[in-house]
């Protein structure tokens, strides 16, 4: 069994698809190694195991809206696209979405996945309750009143298997999407926060070469005035794909045509199922005020990076309080790299890229390609030692761990 990108063959000895939470609990209690797989959009081994893999899509799929509490209870294995459709039918929304609506809710939240917007925190920020199966097989529900809640929401799969989540919702809202072209690097670096704050969600697409950023995607609330231009960048007159040679057919609608949040906040349409393979991904998150200097540093490596890149996307994310969130108490800029399927070459250049970003306090996305040995995680995450202690207390035999998590946590699995 492989991941979505096809760059990873999973190591599990067996795969189960439990049809009830009780069946999952029994399975967890009686195996020595186990990990859950969602939509398999991780590009590294964070979800791998040499034991048992469980797929959550056979569990009962629920979307239960509580209008009085302004929350929705969902199954962990459901996709954001399916969740969005169910919410919109009842006139509700969540605050943000990632680029692809096809990813699973639990997997995205566990790895700190996000959308964009200087005032929009990551997808995890919507969580007000989480159900997970512990290593013992016990099912627990954690809320903000529980001591372990802030450790468990972005838990990289180390504290249990998430079976359900309760998310904060808001009334449905409309968004207009506009693409601006040819923003000069000089203008972008001199006015980065102003540009990043110019709409509800803003994405820059570049390969770091040349004097201009080819595309800036603005996702504006319908109440926000449209921008005819931005520091010399001008509005595209036809729909564009982030990759210049690709058709925009599968992209969400542009040209300032208003539409519902779920049909504009992602870059790609829900009815379009992305093909497997053909790309790799890395992402690094660092303080927002470091964005201009960090982007200059990355541009200094453009000759090495550009031949390996399909495109790089630059976004912003508001801070949160989750211990292992890349946005823990840090308003952030996200430097995302979509690589060509050239894994040896990408892994060869990653340490140099990571070294260039280290002075800015860059944290890697937990589900994408990075070099664990390049990071002092205890220095990057103030609650890291507390998280490690919690993992050791809840999972002393390493049932939910693997080689990648052990290298990050600095622990060794015991039998």
N, C-alpha and C positions, 0 to 999 in steps of 0.2 A: 504494500500500500504506500502511495506517495502523497506528498503535500500538493497543494493547488498548483504551485509553480513547477512541480516536477523535478526540482533540484535536490529533493531529499527523499530517500527510501526509508520509511520508518522501521524501527528495530524490533517491534513487538512480536512476541511469540504467538499471541492470539488476539482476536478482536471480538468484542461483545457489543450487542445493541440491546440493552435492557429495555423492557417495555413498561416498567414502573419504577418509581423511586425506591420502593422496598426491595425490588430485585437488584438495583444498583447498590443499595446499602449492603446487602448480603455478599455481593461480589467483592466490594471494597474490603469488607471485613475478613475475607478468606483468601486474599492474594498477597504476595509479598511486594510486588511493584505494579503500579497502575497509573494511567494518565487518561484524561479525557481529550477527545478531538472534537472541534466544532466544524467550521467551514474549511479548516486546514490552510488558512491564509498566512500562517507563520512561515518564515523563510529559513529559520534556524531550528535547532533541536529542542527548543524550550518545552514543547509538548511531546517529545519522544520518550520512549521507555523500552527497556528490554523485557518487560513483563507483559501486562495486559493493557490493551487500548479499549476504551469504551466510546461508542458513538451515541450522542444524546438525541439524535433526531427521531428515534423510535419512542421516546418518552412522550406522555401526553403533552400536546402543545396548547398552551393556554395564553390568552390575553384578556385579563379581567380588569376593567376600568372601574375605579372608585372615584366618582365625580366629587363626592364630599371631601375626600382627602387630596384630590388632584394627584392621584397616583395610578399606576397600572402595574398589575402583577403579571409577569411573563415567565415562560419557561426559558431556561438558560440556552437551549439549543436553537431557539427561534432566530431568524435572520432579521436584520434591521429593516429590510424591505418589507417583509411580511408584517412586522410590528407596525411600521409606518402606515401601511394600507389599513390595518385594523383600527388604528387610532383615528385616522382621517375619516373613516366611515362614521365615527362618533363625534367628529368635530374637535379632535385633540391632536397634540403634537408633542414631541420632545424637543429640547432646545437646539440640538445640532445633530449632524450626521457626518460620517466619514465619506471619503471619495467614492467608495463602492458600497451600495446598499445590500450586498450579498453576504456580508460577513455575519457571523453569529454574535448575538448580544453578549453572551457570557465570555467567549474567547476574546472579543474586542476589549471588553472592560478589564479582564484579568491582566492584559498586557499593556494597558494604558493608551489605547488607541483613541484618536481624537478627530475633530473636524477643524474648523478655523474660525478665528475672530478674536480680537484683543480682549473682548469682554465675554467670550464663550469658553468655559472650561471644557475639559475632555468629556468623553461619553460617560466616564465613571462618575462624574459629578451629579448625574441624575439619580444615582443609586441612593435609596433610603432604607433598603433592606436587602439582605442576601441570604439565600438558603444554600447550605453546602454540606456535603457528606464528609465527615472527618475520617482519618485513617482507621479509626476503630469501627467505622460503619455507622456511627451516630449521625443523625441528621440534626443540624442546628440552624436556627434563624438568628441573624445578627442585625441589629439596627444601630442608629447613631448613639443610642444609650449604652451600648455594649463596648467594653474596653478593647475588644479585638476587631471592631468594625473597620476602623481606618487602616488596619493592616491587611484585612481580608478582601477588600473590594478590588484593589489592584494587587493581587497576591501571586501572580505569575504561576498559578497552579500548585503552589507549594503548601497551601494550607487546607486543601480539600477540593472536591469536585462540585462546582456550582450547578445546582439543579433549577434554581429559580431566582428571580430578582424583582424587587419592587422599585419602580422608577417614578420620579416626579414628572408630571406632564403639565402642559399649558394649553390654552385654546389654540386651535389651528391658526396659522398665519400664512400670508402670501409673501413671495420673494420674486424679485426680478434679477435676471442674470445678464451681465454685460461683460464683454471681453475687450480690453484695451490692448493696443499693440505698440511695440517699440518704445518702451520706457527706457530712457537713458540710465546707464548704471550710475552716472554722476547724480542724476536727479533722485534715483532710488536710494542711494546711500545717504544723501544729504537730508532726505525727507522720509526715511523709512517708516517711522511710527505714524506719521501723518497719513501716508499712503495705506498702511496696514489698517488704519482706523477709519478709512473712508467709506466702508460699507460693513454690513453685518458680518460678512465673511469675505476674506481676500486671499487669493493665491497668486504667487509669482511663479512663472514657468521659464526655466532657463537651462542652458548647459554651461554657463559661466564664461563663454567665449564672446568676443566682439564687444561693442560699445553699448549695446542695448539689451534689455530683457524682452524677448519676443512677445510674451503674453502676460497680462495681469487680469485675472478673473475676479469680478466684483459681484457678490451676491448680496443685493440690497433688499431690505424690508420694503414692502410696497409703500410705506409711509416716508421712506427716504427719497430725497430728490435725486434723479439720475444725474450722473456726472458726464458732461460731454467730452471732457479730456482730463488729464491728470499729469501735471508737470511735463507736458509735451507729448505724452502718450495719447493716442486717439482711438475712438471706438471702432471696432471691426464692423464692417458692413455686411458680413455673412458669418454664419456659424463656423466655429473653429474647433478642432481637436487639439489637445495639448501638444501632440506630435505633429509637426508641420505637414507631413506627407500622408496623414491619416484622415479618412472621412469623419466628419462630425456627426454622422448619422446616429451613432449610439450615445452621443453626449446629451446631457440634459439641455433643455431649450434655452437659448440665449437671446440676444437682440432686444433686451428689455421687455420681453413678453412675460407678464406676471403669471405666476402659477403657485400651486401649493408647495409648502416647505419641503415635502418629501420628493417632489419632482424638480427641485432646484438646488437644494443643499448638496447632494452628491454630484460628482462630475459626470456620472454615467447613469443611464436609464435603468430602472429596476428590471424592465422586461428584457434587457440585454444581459445575457449570461456571459461573463468574461471567459475567454478561452483559457485552457490550462497552459502553463509554461510560458515561455517566451520572455520572461523577465525575472529579475531579482530585485530585492529592495533593501535599503538601509535607511536609517533615520536617526538624527541626532538633535537633541533638544537642549537649548541653552538660554540664559537670561535674555529677555527681550532687548535690554539696553546694550547688549553685546552684539546685536545683529549686524550693524555696519562693519565692525572690525572683523567679525567672523566671516562675513561674506567676502571681504577683501582677502582674507587668508585662503579661502576656498578658491577664489579666482586666481590666486597665485599658483594653484595646482591644475588649472584648466587644461593645459596641454596633456596632462596625464589622465584626467577624469573624462574629458569630452569623448574620446574614442570608445569608452566603455559605457557611456550614458545613452539611454533613450531620452531622458529628461530629468530635471531636478525641480521639485516643487518646494517653495518657501511659504510657510504659513505662520500664524500666531495662535497662541492658546493661553487662556487665563489660568491662574493658579488654582490649586486645590489643596486638600489636607491629607491625602492618602499617602501612607508612609513610603511606598515604593513607586508612587506615580512620578514620571519624569517631570511633572509640573508641581511637585510638592513645594508649596509656599514660594512659587516662582512664576511670574508672568513670563512666558517663553516664546522664543522663535523656534520653529521646527524646520530643519533642513533635511528634506526627503530626497533620496536618490533612487531613481528607477533605472536599474542597470540592465544591460544586454545580458543574455544567458551565457556569460563567460566567467563562471565562478572562480576558477583558479586565478585569472587576471584580476577580478574584483577583490578577492581575498588578499592578493599581493599588494594592492594599492591601499586597502583599508587602513592598515596601521599608519601610513603616512598621512592620510586624511584625518584619522583620529588624533594623531599627534598635533596636527595643525589646529584642531578644535579644542584640544585639552586646556590651553590657557583660559578659555572662556567658560569652563565648567560644563562641558557638553555631557549629557547623559544619553545613552543609546536607547532606542526603542527595544523593548524586551522581545518582540517577536520578529525582529529583522536581523540582517547580517551585521555582526560587529565582532570585535576581537576582545573577549573578556579580560585577557591579560593586560590590556591597555588601560584598565580602569581601577581606581581606588574607590570602590562602591561605598565604603564606610565614610569616606570624605564627601562624596557626592550626595548622600542621603543621610540627613541628621538622625533619623530613626532606624538606620540600617541594623545596628547591633540589637535593637529591640525586636526587629523583624526576625533576625536570625535566631534569637533566643526563643521566640514564639514558634518558629518552625521546628526547632529541636524539641520543644515541649510537646507540641501537637503530633509530631511525626518523627519520633526518635529513631525508627529503623529506616527512614528515608523512603517510605512507600510511594510518596508523590514526587520524589526528587529524581534527578538524572545527572548525567555528566555536566551538562551546561549549568544547571542550577547549583550543583556542588562547586563548580569553579567560581561561580558568582558569590555563593554564600561562604566559601572557604571552609566547607565541612566535608567529611567523608562518610559515605553510607556505611552503616554497620549491619551485619546480618542478624 
